[in-house]
C-alpha cells in the first residue's frame, strides 16, 4: 500500500485544485464508470484504488496502486468517495479543429456556475449526439463533481474552451440562443425546419442567462414552451429538451 507521503499520491491530491489541473494538464476521474470510459479513451495515466475497490472492480484495478480509505477520500471532490480514482490527461481540441469536422450540433455554455449541472449537460450532449461542448468561462469541466456527473461522457466528445462569439462566427451553423422571453418557441422552430439544420445551442448561467450581446448576435432567440404552471425549467432540463428536439429533427 502506498504511503500517504508518496510523491505520486501527493501530486494526484493537488489535482483537486483547478490551478493544478491547468498547470499540469491532468485531472482526476473517480468511480468505475468514469475510469472505464477514461481507459477506453486512452486517457489514463495512473490508477489509485482502495483494497475494497480492487476487489469490486478487478477489471479496472489490475495495475492500480493500492491506497488507504483516508487517502482515497483526499482524492475525492464528492461527498461519497468511491475508492477508485484515475489520473487522466486533458485533451482539448480547438474550436477550429471541431469546425473542420462539419459539426451539426454544438452545445455552448456561457459562464455556467454549477459543476454538477455542467457535467449533466455534457452527458446530455453526448446522449443527443452533439459534436462538441464549448465552454465560455464558468465552472471547470474537470472538477470532480462535473466529471462524476458526466458519467463518462467527458471522454466521449470534445470539450472546448472558446468564446461564444467565435461560435457565432462559424459559417453554416445557426446560433440558437435560449431565453425564457425568446421571440421564437422551440415548437415553432421544430415545425418550420430550423432545427434540422446544423445548429449551435447557446445556454447562459443558471442565475443570469445569456448576455444581451450574445442574444442580439444569435440567429434566433428561443424559449422552451411551458405548458403547465412552472415558472421555468432549470438549465440542465432546458438543455435536454432543446438538444433532443434538434437531434430528433436532424435525424428525420
ABEGO torsion letter per residue (X at the ends): XBBAABAAAAAAAAAABAAAAAAAGBBBBBEAAAAAAAAAAGABABBBBBAAAAAABAAAAAABBBBBAAAAAAABABABBAGBBBBBBBBBBBAAAAAAAGBABBBBBBGBABAAAAAAAAAAAAAAGBABBBBBEEBBAABAAAAAAAGGAAAABBBBBBBAAAAAABBGBBBBBBBAABABBAAAAAAAGAAABBBBBBBBBAAAEBBAAAAAABABBBBBBBABABABBBAAAAAAAAAAAAAAAAAX
